[in-house]
Amino acid sequence: MSKLYLVPTPIGNLEDITLRALRILKEVDFILAEDTRSSRILLQHFHIQTPLVSHHKFNEHQSLPKIIERLRNGETAALISDAGTPGISDPGFLLVRECLRENIPVECLPGPTALIPALVESGLPCDRFYFEGFLPVKKGRKTRITRIAERDETTIIYESPHRILRTLAELSAVLGLERKVSVSREISKIFHETIRGTLAELVEWAKSKPLKGEFVIVIGGKQDAN
């Protein structure tokens, strides 16, 4: 019976993958991978020989009809991203939407995602939060930052190493130097670290040394500013 599984993969430590995820990856007819090269390393580590099909943000519109046709014909597929849960700042939405339109069952397995560990270990309120993903590089960026400044809930942002300083500086200019913030990088990897403080302190930290890895910025809400 046809079915699409969304299978989270480790964001760092390979031990974070679940036993169920490994079973599904072995049992499906094919695996849709954001980057077949990096995914092949993961699959080889766990001795999984299921065929890989490239499916990423640059080809998802073109590859969608063929994938849907295979699923309609009774095949099963697993969608994985380079790391974490598919669909969270990664390809997945278009495929899921089309499967649901075609009455093809879709199931997302629980598993790794960077935003939850970063939020929980930030020390900031996590009962209510807003996930921004990546901020726009140009158009709409200032508007999004202004919205964050007025929000009472904790906000989570993903950021790359070459923009982390810029983003922290721009946040401090709009939200104020004393807004509480936490920055996590390399979650679940050897050099995993979380730095907590004010925006002023985190800007100085980002200036102090070359920074590598993927970052998660957790920002306290307006009501927690004092």
C-alpha positions in Angstrom: 0.0 0.0 0.0 1.4 3.4 -1.0 2.6 5.7 1.7 5.0 8.6 2.2 7.0 8.7 5.4 8.9 11.8 6.6 11.9 10.4 8.5 14.0 12.7 10.7 17.8 12.1 10.5 20.4 13.0 13.1 21.5 16.7 13.2 24.8 15.6 14.8 25.3 12.4 16.7 24.3 9.4 14.6 23.0 7.7 17.7 20.1 10.1 17.7 18.3 8.2 14.9 15.5 6.0 16.1 15.1 2.3 15.7 11.8 2.9 13.9 13.5 5.3 11.5 16.1 2.7 10.6 13.4 0.1 10.0 11.3 2.4 7.7 14.4 3.4 5.7 15.1 -0.3 5.1 11.5 -1.2 4.2 10.4 1.5 1.8 10.8 1.2 -2.0 12.9 4.3 -2.3 14.3 7.2 -0.3 13.9 10.9 -1.4 17.1 12.7 -0.3 17.9 16.4 -0.2 21.6 15.6 -0.9 22.2 12.1 -2.1 25.9 12.3 -1.3 25.5 13.1 2.4 22.5 10.8 2.7 24.5 7.9 1.2 27.1 8.3 4.0 24.3 8.0 6.6 22.7 5.0 4.9 26.0 3.2 4.4 26.8 3.6 8.1 23.6 1.7 9.0 23.9 -0.8 6.1 20.8 0.5 4.3 20.7 -0.2 0.6 17.4 1.3 -0.4 17.6 3.3 -3.7 18.1 7.0 -3.3 16.2 9.7 -5.4 17.3 13.3 -5.5 14.6 15.7 -4.1 15.6 19.2 -3.1 14.3 22.8 -3.3 15.9 23.3 -6.8 14.2 20.3 -8.4 11.1 19.5 -6.3 8.6 21.0 -8.7 10.1 18.9 -11.6 10.4 15.7 -9.6 7.0 15.9 -7.9 4.9 14.3 -10.8 7.2 11.2 -11.1 7.2 10.7 -7.3 3.4 11.0 -7.1 3.0 8.5 -10.0 5.2 6.0 -8.2 3.2 6.4 -5.0 -0.1 6.1 -6.9 1.2 2.8 -8.3 1.5 1.3 -4.8 5.2 2.1 -3.9 6.3 3.5 -0.5 8.8 6.3 0.0 10.7 8.0 2.8 11.6 11.6 2.6 14.8 12.7 4.5 16.7 16.0 4.6 20.4 16.5 5.2 19.7 16.7 8.9 16.7 17.0 11.1 13.0 16.7 10.3 11.9 17.2 6.7 9.8 20.2 6.1 11.3 22.3 8.9 13.3 24.9 6.9 13.9 22.0 4.4 11.9 20.6 1.4 8.8 18.6 2.2 5.8 20.9 2.2 5.0 20.6 -1.5 5.3 16.9 -1.6 3.2 16.4 1.5 0.5 18.7 0.2 0.3 16.9 -3.2 0.2 13.5 -1.5 -2.8 14.6 0.6 -4.5 15.9 -2.5 -4.1 12.5 -4.1 -5.3 10.7 -0.9 -1.8 9.1 -0.4 -1.2 8.5 3.3 1.5 10.6 4.9 3.2 9.9 8.3 5.9 11.9 10.0 8.1 10.1 12.5 9.1 11.9 15.6 12.8 12.6 15.8 15.7 15.2 15.8 15.2 18.9 15.1 17.5 21.7 16.2 14.9 24.2 17.4 13.6 22.2 20.4 16.9 21.4 22.2 18.0 25.0 21.6 14.7 26.3 23.1 14.7 24.1 26.1 18.3 24.7 27.1 18.1 28.4 26.5 16.6 29.1 29.9 13.9 31.2 28.3 10.1 30.5 28.5 9.2 27.6 26.3 5.5 27.2 27.1 4.7 29.4 24.1 7.1 30.2 21.2 7.3 31.4 17.7 9.5 29.7 15.1 10.8 32.1 12.4 13.1 29.8 10.6 15.7 31.8 8.5 15.1 35.5 8.2 15.0 37.0 4.7 18.4 38.1 3.5 17.0 41.4 2.1 13.4 42.0 1.3 11.1 41.8 4.4 14.0 41.4 6.8 13.4 44.6 8.7 9.7 43.9 9.0 10.3 40.5 10.5 12.7 41.8 13.0 10.3 44.6 14.0 7.6 41.9 14.6 10.0 40.0 16.8 10.6 43.1 18.9 6.9 43.4 19.7 6.2 39.7 20.4 5.6 38.5 23.9 6.5 34.9 23.1 9.9 33.5 22.8 11.2 33.5 19.2 13.5 31.0 17.5 15.6 31.8 14.4 18.0 29.7 12.4 21.1 31.4 11.1 24.3 30.5 9.1 27.8 31.2 10.4 28.5 34.0 7.9 25.4 36.0 9.0 25.3 35.3 12.7 27.1 38.6 13.7 25.0 40.7 11.3 21.7 39.2 12.7 22.6 39.7 16.3 23.7 43.3 15.6 20.5 44.0 13.8 18.4 42.4 16.5 20.1 44.5 19.2 19.5 47.7 17.2 15.7 47.1 17.1 15.1 45.0 20.3 17.5 46.8 22.5 20.9 45.8 23.9 19.4 44.2 27.1 17.0 41.8 25.4 17.7 38.3 26.7 18.9 35.8 24.1 20.6 32.4 23.7 22.6 31.1 20.9 23.2 27.4 20.3 25.5 25.9 17.7 26.6 22.4 16.5 23.7 20.9 18.5 24.4 17.2 19.2 27.9 17.4 17.8 31.3 17.4 19.5 31.6 21.2 19.7 28.0 21.8 20.8 27.7 24.9 22.9 25.0 27.3 24.1 25.8 30.9 25.1 23.3 32.9 27.1 23.1 36.6 27.9 21.9 39.9 26.6 22.0 40.9 22.9 24.9 43.3 23.8 26.9 40.4 25.3 26.1 38.0 22.4 27.2 40.6 19.8 30.6 40.9 21.6 30.8 37.1 21.8 30.2 36.8 18.1 32.9 39.4 17.4 35.5 37.6 19.6 36.3 34.6 17.4 35.6 32.9 14.1 32.3 31.0 14.3 31.5 27.8 12.5 28.5 25.5 12.3 24.8 26.1 12.1 23.2 28.4 14.7 19.9 28.6 16.5 19.0 32.0 18.1 16.4 32.0 20.9 15.1 35.4 21.8 13.1 36.3 24.9 9.8 37.9 24.5 9.1 41.6 25.1 7.4 40.8 28.5 10.7 39.1 29.6 12.9 42.0 28.5 13.3 43.3 32.1 
